[in-house]
């Protein structure tokens, strides 16, 4: 009977149970942390973005810990001017991000009004507003550090 739990480094069945539960908890914690980490933006080129672990190619995208999706400007009536509105960011903010990165486009044609930055700051969120290539670099660096970072990125003008 001893052989059944000895492989777990246990000398008693109760120790074996604790060892199995301990491994299970560690595995679940690792899985949860990886599932809830901010996904890496794997590639960016004019009009195309890929997020690691996602088969979709985005033109504009939203990312947050545990997910991503298309940023469809039609949902909120967004245009290059006046630009990004709080309504564009609400979904990402609700995911509990601590930092939000906004990519304004390759030529920075997408505007970000002060009221949008104020909205994020009032919610206790650090904000970075950058040209999209620089925004992706910053976002990926923060994600790699384990920061709960989200972003909205425009991949054309």
LINWOFEN-V646597 format. One record per run of one state. SS is the DSSP state (H for helix, E for strand, L for the rest). FROM is the first residue (numbers start at 1). LEN is the number of residues. If there is no record, write none. Layout:
ss:SS from:FROM len:LEN
ss:SS from:FROM len:LEN
This chain:
ss:L from:1 len:2
ss:H from:3 len:4
ss:L from:7 len:6
ss:H from:13 len:23
ss:L from:36 len:2
ss:E from:38 len:1
ss:L from:39 len:2
ss:E from:41 len:5
ss:L from:46 len:2
ss:E from:48 len:4
ss:L from:52 len:5
ss:E from:57 len:2
ss:L from:59 len:1
ss:E from:60 len:6
ss:L from:66 len:1
ss:E from:67 len:4
ss:L from:71 len:2
ss:H from:73 len:3
ss:L from:76 len:8
ss:E from:84 len:1
ss:L from:85 len:1
ss:H from:86 len:8
ss:L from:94 len:5
ss:E from:99 len:5
ss:L from:104 len:8
ss:E from:112 len:1
ss:L from:113 len:1
ss:H from:114 len:9
ss:L from:123 len:3
ss:E from:126 len:5
ss:L from:131 len:1
ss:H from:132 len:13
ss:L from:145 len:4
ss:E from:149 len:6
ss:L from:155 len:3
